[in-house]
Amino acid sequence: MTQSVFVSSTPFDLALHRQTIMDALSQPQSGLPPLKVIMALPETALDERLRLVRNAMVYVVVLGMVRGNTEAAGTRSLVQLEFEEAQQYSVPTLIYLMDEDEHLVLPKHVDTGAAAQQLADWKAALSQKQHVRFFHSAADLAARLQNDLHLLLQPVLTETAPAPSAGGAPAAPASKTATSAAPAPAASAPVSGMKARRYALTPPRFAFFKEKVSPLLEQKETPVSDAVLQEALEFILAGNSMAAASGLNRGSTLGLEDAIELVRKMELIIIDTVQRHQVKK
């Protein structure tokens, strides 16, 4: 069964990015069902846009340096209205922001004045309340999206349709109780069967970051082994937050939603720590 992925963005400044995503996701994705990429055209009515968002399996928002068209009365862009619709109906959401330091962009594709300020305010709000990812090119965006879709959708598909084992016999579904009672997985264990990127931490660096995030773990009152915590930190430092959340979910008694929330808070602490360290330098 084909599942729809709604990609929300401004159409003209991000035309190359939209086409790159379309080309990448139109190819068969290993381990995933066929995906249908949906993007609203400039002439698509707002009601139809919101209906497509509600019916999507995943909602993706890509923000560059242009706010885009706004609603008839107000300052919210059509992209922002689509995002709010996805949040209201709990559609799984992936957020990508252009890396303003690394991404090449034409001056005509950069808003100024009130539009630029409104876009900047929304980006700041998203960065504080949501998990966001940064991209430095159209190809980088498409690659990140493919990876994130695997990490987001494969656990769901595994629960509903377990993959056959190497010998051809159906694999038994994993028991959450058994997982919780089993020893924590090693830090090198792959997430969702994929070799996700990680930033290797030396023992002193792991101890440093562990100290920074320990208050969050104490708030959760959930024991997390050093191996699982190091795995999560290494994924976070590599920009692979979904893998970090999945690892915490598998390696502790945290539910997936709680693990995602914990990862988001850990990211804020890590970003603040790294920025403070750079300022001191």
MIPAGU-137805 format. One record per residue (C-alpha): residue number from 1; residue in three letters; chain; z, x, y. Coordinates in nm, 4 decimals, always signed. Last residue first. Layout:
<nodes>
[node NUM, 'ALA', 'A', [Z, X, Y]];
...
</nodes>
This chain:
<nodes>
[node 281, 'LYS', 'A', [+2.2869, +3.8045, +2.9678]];
[node 280, 'LYS', 'A', [+2.5613, +3.5621, +3.0655]];
[node 279, 'VAL', 'A', [+2.2967, +3.2963, +3.1361]];
[node 278, 'GLN', 'A', [+2.1472, +3.3475, +2.7892]];
[node 277, 'HIS', 'A', [+2.4876, +3.2942, +2.6235]];
[node 276, 'ARG', 'A', [+2.5435, +2.9742, +2.8208]];
[node 275, 'GLN', 'A', [+2.2029, +2.8454, +2.7104]];
[node 274, 'VAL', 'A', [+2.2738, +2.9285, +2.3463]];
[node 273, 'THR', 'A', [+2.6101, +2.7499, +2.3533]];
[node 272, 'ASP', 'A', [+2.4715, +2.4414, +2.5288]];
[node 271, 'ILE', 'A', [+2.1866, +2.4177, +2.2784]];
[node 270, 'ILE', 'A', [+2.4290, +2.4630, +1.9881]];
[node 269, 'ILE', 'A', [+2.6672, +2.1972, +2.1178]];
[node 268, 'LEU', 'A', [+2.3859, +1.9485, +2.1776]];
[node 267, 'GLU', 'A', [+2.2414, +2.0208, +1.8335]];
[node 266, 'MET', 'A', [+2.5765, +1.9606, +1.6670]];
[node 265, 'LYS', 'A', [+2.5918, +1.6175, +1.8310]];
[node 264, 'ARG', 'A', [+2.2471, +1.5258, +1.6961]];
[node 263, 'VAL', 'A', [+2.3361, +1.6617, +1.3529]];
[node 262, 'LEU', 'A', [+2.6509, +1.4473, +1.3388]];
[node 261, 'GLU', 'A', [+2.4552, +1.1326, +1.4277]];
[node 260, 'ILE', 'A', [+2.1991, +1.2086, +1.1567]];
[node 259, 'ALA', 'A', [+2.4777, +1.2677, +0.9029]];
[node 258, 'ASP', 'A', [+2.6470, +0.9404, +0.9987]];
[node 257, 'GLU', 'A', [+2.3184, +0.7565, +0.9468]];
[node 256, 'LEU', 'A', [+2.2614, +0.9311, +0.6125]];
[node 255, 'GLY', 'A', [+2.6083, +0.8506, +0.4800]];
[node 254, 'LEU', 'A', [+2.8552, +1.1377, +0.4743]];
[node 253, 'THR', 'A', [+3.0214, +1.2070, +0.1379]];
[node 252, 'SER', 'A', [+2.8938, +1.5628, +0.1341]];
[node 251, 'GLY', 'A', [+2.6049, +1.7746, +0.0061]];
[node 250, 'ARG', 'A', [+2.3343, +1.5120, -0.0126]];
[node 249, 'ASN', 'A', [+2.3980, +1.3570, +0.3295]];
[node 248, 'LEU', 'A', [+2.4571, +1.6954, +0.4912]];
[node 247, 'GLY', 'A', [+2.1284, +1.8214, +0.3449]];
[node 246, 'SER', 'A', [+1.9372, +1.5161, +0.4658]];
[node 245, 'ALA', 'A', [+2.0790, +1.5574, +0.8153]];
[node 244, 'ALA', 'A', [+1.9745, +1.9224, +0.8294]];
[node 243, 'ALA', 'A', [+1.6288, +1.8435, +0.6915]];
[node 242, 'MET', 'A', [+1.5886, +1.5820, +0.9629]];
[node 241, 'SER', 'A', [+1.7003, +1.8315, +1.2263]];
[node 240, 'ASN', 'A', [+1.4355, +2.0943, +1.1574]];
[node 239, 'GLY', 'A', [+1.4247, +2.2760, +1.4913]];
[node 238, 'ALA', 'A', [+1.4813, +2.6158, +1.3271]];
[node 237, 'LEU', 'A', [+1.8345, +2.6326, +1.4707]];
[node 236, 'ILE', 'A', [+1.9015, +2.2888, +1.3241]];
[node 235, 'PHE', 'A', [+1.7818, +2.3942, +0.9789]];
[node 234, 'GLU', 'A', [+2.0028, +2.7029, +0.9835]];
[node 233, 'LEU', 'A', [+2.3010, +2.4972, +1.0983]];
[node 232, 'ALA', 'A', [+2.2508, +2.2442, +0.8181]];
[node 231, 'GLU', 'A', [+2.2235, +2.5146, +0.5503]];
[node 230, 'GLN', 'A', [+2.5324, +2.6864, +0.6892]];
[node 229, 'LEU', 'A', [+2.7252, +2.3586, +0.6739]];
[node 228, 'VAL', 'A', [+2.6203, +2.2936, +0.3146]];
[node 227, 'ALA', 'A', [+2.7238, +2.6419, +0.2029]];
[node 226, 'ASP', 'A', [+3.0444, +2.6333, +0.4084]];
[node 225, 'SER', 'A', [+3.1509, +2.3142, +0.2339]];
[node 224, 'VAL', 'A', [+3.1801, +1.9910, +0.4307]];
[node 223, 'PRO', 'A', [+3.5026, +1.7907, +0.4082]];
[node 222, 'THR', 'A', [+3.4819, +1.4588, +0.5946]];
[node 221, 'GLU', 'A', [+3.7398, +1.3730, +0.8586]];
[node 220, 'LYS', 'A', [+3.4491, +1.2876, +1.0917]];
[node 219, 'GLN', 'A', [+3.6487, +1.4038, +1.3950]];
[node 218, 'GLU', 'A', [+3.7371, +1.7275, +1.2153]];
[node 217, 'LEU', 'A', [+3.3692, +1.7915, +1.1501]];
[node 216, 'LEU', 'A', [+3.2920, +1.7523, +1.5207]];
[node 215, 'PRO', 'A', [+3.5751, +1.9888, +1.6144]];
[node 214, 'SER', 'A', [+3.4268, +2.2502, +1.3749]];
[node 213, 'VAL', 'A', [+3.0954, +2.2684, +1.5631]];
[node 212, 'LYS', 'A', [+3.1696, +2.5769, +1.7766]];
[node 211, 'GLU', 'A', [+3.3752, +2.7579, +1.5115]];
[node 210, 'LYS', 'A', [+3.0944, +2.7144, +1.2612]];
[node 209, 'PHE', 'A', [+2.8522, +2.8598, +1.5158]];
[node 208, 'PHE', 'A', [+3.0463, +3.1884, +1.5375]];
[node 207, 'ALA', 'A', [+3.1237, +3.2054, +1.1643]];
[node 206, 'PHE', 'A', [+2.7525, +3.1591, +1.0897]];
[node 205, 'ARG', 'A', [+2.6695, +3.4354, +1.3359]];
[node 204, 'PRO', 'A', [+2.9157, +3.6731, +1.1721]];
[node 203, 'PRO', 'A', [+2.7892, +3.5899, +0.8192]];
[node 202, 'THR', 'A', [+2.4208, +3.6382, +0.9156]];
[node 201, 'LEU', 'A', [+2.2268, +3.3198, +0.9785]];
[node 200, 'ALA', 'A', [+1.8741, +3.2662, +0.8470]];
[node 199, 'TYR', 'A', [+1.6728, +3.0266, +1.0635]];
[node 198, 'ARG', 'A', [+1.5251, +2.7643, +0.8328]];
[node 197, 'ARG', 'A', [+1.1843, +2.6073, +0.7778]];
[node 196, 'ALA', 'A', [+1.1486, +2.3400, +0.5119]];
[node 195, 'LYS', 'A', [+1.0288, +2.4366, +0.1664]];
[node 194, 'MET', 'A', [+0.9840, +2.0798, +0.0452]];
[node 193, 'GLY', 'A', [+1.1331, +1.8908, -0.2524]];
[node 192, 'SER', 'A', [+1.3134, +1.6475, -0.0267]];
[node 191, 'VAL', 'A', [+1.5147, +1.9343, +0.1169]];
[node 190, 'PRO', 'A', [+1.5034, +2.2680, -0.0597]];
[node 189, 'ALA', 'A', [+1.8234, +2.4334, -0.1891]];
[node 188, 'SER', 'A', [+1.8854, +2.7719, -0.0267]];
[node 187, 'ALA', 'A', [+2.2331, +2.6858, +0.0981]];
[node 186, 'ALA', 'A', [+2.3466, +2.6081, -0.2535]];
[node 185, 'PRO', 'A', [+2.4200, +2.2471, -0.3349]];
[node 184, 'ALA', 'A', [+2.7802, +2.1226, -0.3155]];
[node 183, 'PRO', 'A', [+2.9394, +2.0765, -0.6568]];
[node 182, 'ALA', 'A', [+2.8967, +1.7304, -0.8080]];
[node 181, 'ALA', 'A', [+3.1283, +1.4402, -0.7266]];
[node 180, 'SER', 'A', [+2.9275, +1.3195, -0.4274]];
[node 179, 'THR', 'A', [+2.6004, +1.3483, -0.6150]];
[node 178, 'ALA', 'A', [+2.7410, +1.1595, -0.9144]];
[node 177, 'THR', 'A', [+2.8515, +0.8768, -0.6907]];
[node 176, 'LYS', 'A', [+2.5162, +0.8700, -0.5117]];
[node 175, 'SER', 'A', [+2.3400, +0.8497, -0.8472]];
[node 174, 'ALA', 'A', [+1.9966, +1.0046, -0.8592]];
[node 173, 'PRO', 'A', [+1.7308, +0.7917, -1.0242]];
[node 172, 'ALA', 'A', [+1.6372, +0.9100, -1.3733]];
[node 171, 'ALA', 'A', [+1.3099, +1.1005, -1.3886]];
[node 170, 'PRO', 'A', [+1.0211, +0.9272, -1.5595]];
[node 169, 'ALA', 'A', [+0.8809, +1.1308, -1.8494]];
[node 168, 'GLY', 'A', [+0.5789, +1.3506, -1.7786]];
[node 167, 'GLY', 'A', [+0.7338, +1.6791, -1.8893]];
[node 166, 'ALA', 'A', [+0.7613, +1.8037, -1.5297]];
[node 165, 'SER', 'A', [+0.9603, +1.4954, -1.4344]];
[node 164, 'PRO', 'A', [+0.8032, +1.1776, -1.2988]];
[node 163, 'ALA', 'A', [+0.8789, +1.0833, -0.9365]];
[node 162, 'PRO', 'A', [+1.1336, +0.8091, -0.8740]];
[node 161, 'ALA', 'A', [+0.9881, +0.4967, -0.7083]];
[node 160, 'THR', 'A', [+1.2245, +0.3032, -0.4795]];
[node 159, 'GLU', 'A', [+1.4791, +0.5763, -0.4161]];
[node 158, 'THR', 'A', [+1.2144, +0.8493, -0.4032]];
[node 157, 'LEU', 'A', [+1.0095, +0.6465, -0.1539]];
[node 156, 'VAL', 'A', [+1.3027, +0.6251, +0.0858]];
[node 155, 'PRO', 'A', [+1.3828, +0.9969, +0.0483]];
[node 154, 'GLN', 'A', [+1.0115, +1.0782, +0.1038]];
[node 153, 'LEU', 'A', [+0.9781, +0.8808, +0.4267]];
[node 152, 'LEU', 'A', [+1.1740, +1.0731, +0.6883]];
[node 151, 'LEU', 'A', [+1.1323, +1.4266, +0.5537]];
[node 150, 'HIS', 'A', [+0.7628, +1.3743, +0.4871]];
[node 149, 'LEU', 'A', [+0.7139, +1.2076, +0.8250]];
[node 148, 'ASP', 'A', [+0.8931, +1.4982, +0.9924]];
[node 147, 'ASN', 'A', [+0.6606, +1.7564, +0.8370]];
[node 146, 'GLN', 'A', [+0.3476, +1.5655, +0.9354]];
[node 145, 'LEU', 'A', [+0.4816, +1.5137, +1.2877]];
[node 144, 'ARG', 'A', [+0.5648, +1.8818, +1.3298]];
[node 143, 'ALA', 'A', [+0.2158, +1.9819, +1.2165]];
[node 142, 'ALA', 'A', [+0.0484, +1.7303, +1.4489]];
[node 141, 'LEU', 'A', [+0.2547, +1.8479, +1.7457]];
[node 140, 'ASP', 'A', [+0.1834, +2.2155, +1.6764]];
[node 139, 'ALA', 'A', [-0.1888, +2.1410, +1.6578]];
[node 138, 'ALA', 'A', [-0.1793, +1.9591, +1.9917]];
[node 137, 'SER', 'A', [+0.0099, +2.2465, +2.1513]];
[node 136, 'HIS', 'A', [+0.3609, +2.3557, +2.2548]];
[node 135, 'PHE', 'A', [+0.5672, +2.0783, +2.0964]];
[node 134, 'PHE', 'A', [+0.9319, +1.9845, +2.1569]];
[node 133, 'ARG', 'A', [+1.1468, +1.7629, +1.9363]];
[node 132, 'VAL', 'A', [+1.3878, +1.4915, +2.0477]];
[node 131, 'HIS', 'A', [+1.6999, +1.3432, +1.8878]];
[node 130, 'GLN', 'A', [+1.8224, +1.0597, +2.1034]];
[node 129, 'LYS', 'A', [+2.0984, +0.9973, +2.3588]];
[node 128, 'GLN', 'A', [+2.0998, +1.3050, +2.5825]];
[node 127, 'SER', 'A', [+1.7377, +1.4105, +2.5367]];
[node 126, 'LEU', 'A', [+1.6185, +1.0518, +2.5767]];
[node 125, 'ALA', 'A', [+1.8058, +1.0127, +2.9062]];
[node 124, 'ALA', 'A', [+1.6593, +1.3396, +3.0365]];
[node 123, 'LYS', 'A', [+1.3091, +1.2325, +2.9370]];
[node 122, 'TRP', 'A', [+1.3590, +0.9005, +3.1157]];
[node 121, 'ASP', 'A', [+1.4745, +1.0717, +3.4335]];
[node 120, 'ALA', 'A', [+1.1828, +1.3156, +3.4222]];
[node 119, 'LEU', 'A', [+0.9346, +1.0280, +3.3849]];
[node 118, 'GLN', 'A', [+1.0869, +0.8447, +3.6803]];
[node 117, 'GLN', 'A', [+1.0815, +1.1643, +3.8886]];
[node 116, 'ALA', 'A', [+0.7171, +1.2348, +3.8060]];
[node 115, 'ALA', 'A', [+0.6154, +0.8804, +3.8963]];
[node 114, 'ALA', 'A', [+0.8087, +0.8966, +4.2246]];
[node 113, 'GLY', 'A', [+0.6341, +1.2114, +4.3456]];
[node 112, 'THR', 'A', [+0.4047, +1.4129, +4.1198]];
[node 111, 'ASP', 'A', [+0.2421, +1.3543, +3.7820]];
[node 110, 'VAL', 'A', [+0.0855, +1.6396, +3.5861]];
[node 109, 'HIS', 'A', [-0.2459, +1.5929, +3.4025]];
[node 108, 'LYS', 'A', [-0.4559, +1.6818, +3.7063]];
[node 107, 'PRO', 'A', [-0.2812, +2.0203, +3.7115]];
[node 106, 'LEU', 'A', [-0.4173, +2.0994, +3.3635]];
[node 105, 'VAL', 'A', [-0.1604, +2.1742, +3.0944]];
[node 104, 'LEU', 'A', [-0.0822, +2.4764, +2.8764]];
[node 103, 'HIS', 'A', [+0.2310, +2.4172, +2.6707]];
[node 102, 'GLU', 'A', [+0.4966, +2.6917, +2.6700]];
[node 101, 'ASP', 'A', [+0.7440, +2.6247, +2.9502]];
[node 100, 'GLU', 'A', [+0.6893, +2.2487, +2.9788]];
[node 99, 'ASP', 'A', [+0.7355, +2.1998, +2.6061]];
[node 98, 'MET', 'A', [+0.5818, +1.8541, +2.5691]];
[node 97, 'LEU', 'A', [+0.8293, +1.6017, +2.4313]];
[node 96, 'TYR', 'A', [+0.8187, +1.4476, +2.0839]];
[node 95, 'ILE', 'A', [+1.0278, +1.1515, +1.9686]];
[node 94, 'LEU', 'A', [+1.0306, +1.0116, +1.6129]];
[node 93, 'THR', 'A', [+1.1555, +0.6573, +1.5587]];
[node 92, 'PRO', 'A', [+1.2498, +0.4440, +1.2590]];
[node 91, 'VAL', 'A', [+1.1976, +0.0811, +1.3743]];
[node 90, 'SER', 'A', [+1.5368, -0.0687, +1.4548]];
[node 89, 'TYR', 'A', [+1.3948, -0.3881, +1.6138]];
[node 88, 'GLN', 'A', [+1.5493, -0.3246, +1.9564]];
[node 87, 'GLN', 'A', [+1.4782, +0.0472, +1.9314]];
[node 86, 'ALA', 'A', [+1.1090, -0.0061, +1.8564]];
[node 85, 'GLU', 'A', [+1.0815, -0.2540, +2.1438]];
[node 84, 'GLU', 'A', [+1.2462, -0.0044, +2.3801]];
[node 83, 'PHE', 'A', [+0.9884, +0.2586, +2.2804]];
[node 82, 'GLU', 'A', [+0.7010, +0.0184, +2.3443]];
[node 81, 'LEU', 'A', [+0.8433, -0.0632, +2.6865]];
[node 80, 'GLN', 'A', [+0.8723, +0.3087, +2.7616]];
[node 79, 'VAL', 'A', [+0.5083, +0.3668, +2.6635]];
[node 78, 'LEU', 'A', [+0.4024, +0.0780, +2.8864]];
[node 77, 'SER', 'A', [+0.5822, +0.2480, +3.1732]];
[node 76, 'ARG', 'A', [+0.8989, +0.1106, +3.3270]];
[node 75, 'THR', 'A', [+0.8850, +0.0913, +3.7062]];
[node 74, 'GLY', 'A', [+0.8902, -0.2831, +3.7614]];
[node 73, 'ALA', 'A', [+0.6716, -0.5904, +3.7921]];
[node 72, 'ALA', 'A', [+0.3349, -0.5682, +3.6159]];
[node 71, 'GLU', 'A', [+0.4585, -0.3116, +3.3640]];
[node 70, 'THR', 'A', [+0.3677, +0.0501, +3.4256]];
[node 69, 'ASN', 'A', [+0.0640, +0.2646, +3.3517]];
[node 68, 'GLY', 'A', [+0.1233, +0.6272, +3.2632]];
[node 67, 'ARG', 'A', [+0.4202, +0.8570, +3.3197]];
[node 66, 'VAL', 'A', [+0.2162, +1.1786, +3.3000]];
[node 65, 'MET', 'A', [+0.3631, +1.5173, +3.2070]];
[node 64, 'GLY', 'A', [+0.3517, +1.4820, +2.8302]];
[node 63, 'LEU', 'A', [+0.5460, +1.2374, +2.6168]];
[node 62, 'VAL', 'A', [+0.4726, +1.1526, +2.2546]];
[node 61, 'VAL', 'A', [+0.6421, +0.8498, +2.0976]];
[node 60, 'VAL', 'A', [+0.6216, +0.7838, +1.7228]];
[node 59, 'TYR', 'A', [+0.7233, +0.4544, +1.5600]];
[node 58, 'VAL', 'A', [+0.7477, +0.4415, +1.1809]];
[node 57, 'MET', 'A', [+0.6883, +0.1553, +0.9357]];
[node 56, 'ALA', 'A', [+0.5114, -0.0395, +1.2090]];
[node 55, 'ASN', 'A', [+0.5312, -0.4189, +1.2374]];
[node 54, 'ARG', 'A', [+0.7533, -0.4229, +1.5452]];
[node 53, 'VAL', 'A', [+0.5353, -0.1645, +1.7224]];
[node 52, 'LEU', 'A', [+0.2166, -0.3593, +1.6505]];
[node 51, 'ARG', 'A', [+0.3752, -0.6740, +1.7968]];
[node 50, 'LEU', 'A', [+0.4835, -0.4803, +2.1062]];
[node 49, 'ARG', 'A', [+0.1305, -0.3569, +2.1706]];
[node 48, 'GLU', 'A', [-0.0128, -0.7059, +2.1183]];
[node 47, 'ASP', 'A', [+0.2253, -0.8548, +2.3751]];
[node 46, 'LEU', 'A', [+0.1386, -0.5744, +2.6189]];
[node 45, 'ALA', 'A', [-0.2357, -0.6395, +2.6025]];
[node 44, 'THR', 'A', [-0.4576, -0.3573, +2.4762]];
[node 43, 'GLU', 'A', [-0.6976, -0.2467, +2.7527]];
[node 42, 'PRO', 'A', [-0.5695, +0.1104, +2.7669]];
[node 41, 'LEU', 'A', [-0.6000, +0.1361, +2.3869]];
[node 40, 'ALA', 'A', [-0.2950, +0.1146, +2.1640]];
[node 39, 'MET', 'A', [-0.2660, +0.3710, +1.8872]];
[node 38, 'ILE', 'A', [-0.2261, +0.2866, +1.5192]];
[node 37, 'VAL', 'A', [-0.2323, +0.5476, +1.2429]];
[node 36, 'LYS', 'A', [-0.2674, +0.4018, +0.8939]];
[node 35, 'LEU', 'A', [-0.0833, +0.6036, +0.6306]];
[node 34, 'PRO', 'A', [-0.1672, +0.6059, +0.2611]];
[node 33, 'PRO', 'A', [+0.1579, +0.6401, +0.0642]];
[node 32, 'LEU', 'A', [+0.3437, +0.9718, +0.0755]];
[node 31, 'GLY', 'A', [+0.4062, +1.2459, -0.1817]];
[node 30, 'SER', 'A', [+0.1105, +1.4569, -0.0702]];
[node 29, 'GLN', 'A', [-0.0469, +1.3132, +0.2440]];
[node 28, 'PRO', 'A', [-0.4101, +1.2082, +0.2043]];
[node 27, 'GLN', 'A', [-0.6035, +1.2908, +0.5253]];
[node 26, 'SER', 'A', [-0.6054, +1.0328, +0.8051]];
[node 25, 'LEU', 'A', [-0.2735, +1.1797, +0.9178]];
[node 24, 'ALA', 'A', [-0.4230, +1.5072, +1.0400]];
[node 23, 'ASP', 'A', [-0.7343, +1.3598, +1.2047]];
[node 22, 'MET', 'A', [-0.5380, +1.0888, +1.3872]];
[node 21, 'ILE', 'A', [-0.2758, +1.3390, +1.5011]];
[node 20, 'THR', 'A', [-0.5457, +1.5709, +1.6355]];
[node 19, 'GLN', 'A', [-0.7167, +1.2778, +1.8081]];
[node 18, 'ARG', 'A', [-0.3949, +1.1727, +1.9809]];
[node 17, 'HIS', 'A', [-0.3201, +1.5290, +2.0882]];
[node 16, 'LEU', 'A', [-0.6698, +1.5746, +2.2306]];
[node 15, 'ALA', 'A', [-0.6421, +1.2506, +2.4283]];
[node 14, 'LEU', 'A', [-0.2996, +1.3442, +2.5674]];
[node 13, 'ASP', 'A', [-0.3981, +1.3398, +2.9370]];
[node 12, 'PHE', 'A', [-0.6127, +1.0312, +2.8772]];
[node 11, 'PRO', 'A', [-0.4203, +0.7969, +2.6488]];
[node 10, 'THR', 'A', [-0.0535, +0.8059, +2.7577]];
[node 9, 'SER', 'A', [+0.1480, +0.7994, +2.4404]];
[node 8, 'SER', 'A', [+0.2711, +0.5747, +2.1591]];
[node 7, 'VAL', 'A', [+0.1806, +0.6465, +1.7985]];
[node 6, 'PHE', 'A', [+0.2383, +0.3536, +1.5626]];
[node 5, 'VAL', 'A', [+0.2514, +0.4627, +1.1979]];
[node 4, 'SER', 'A', [+0.1305, +0.1904, +0.9614]];
[node 3, 'GLN', 'A', [+0.1845, +0.1846, +0.5870]];
[node 2, 'THR', 'A', [-0.0998, +0.1396, +0.3396]];
[node 1, 'MET', 'A', [+0.0000, +0.0000, +0.0000]];
</nodes>
